[in-house]
Amino acid sequence: VYKFLRKQSNRQSTIAEIVDATEVDEELILKFIRLKRLQISQFPNINYPCERCGKAIRKNKLCSQCEQDIHSQISQMNQEEERKREIESRKKDTYYAINPKND
Ligand SMILES: [Zn+2]
């Protein structure tokens, strides 16, 4: 694969073309990319699937859509946590507010 890609004329290849030319498993090429042993910035037509939805991407593990989805899910979760904490602290406030009257 390295030898193949070292040729200037092969730098425009897609993964499918590399698989054809080198008879190397696509999985292995994807692994090279994941391990950063293939710097795809040098190869404009190489992309790999998003780990969540399979859309072709060229950087990170997820496409921008999935990243956004996950971020909004996380912030939603944080909001939920925040709300729970607020309810808890309000309960405590109530407790302390009632207690002095009992003294
Ligand atoms: Zn995705």
Residues whose N, C-alpha, C, O or C-beta is under 5 A from the ligand:
A	BS01	ZN	C50 R52 C53 G54 K55 L62 C63 C66
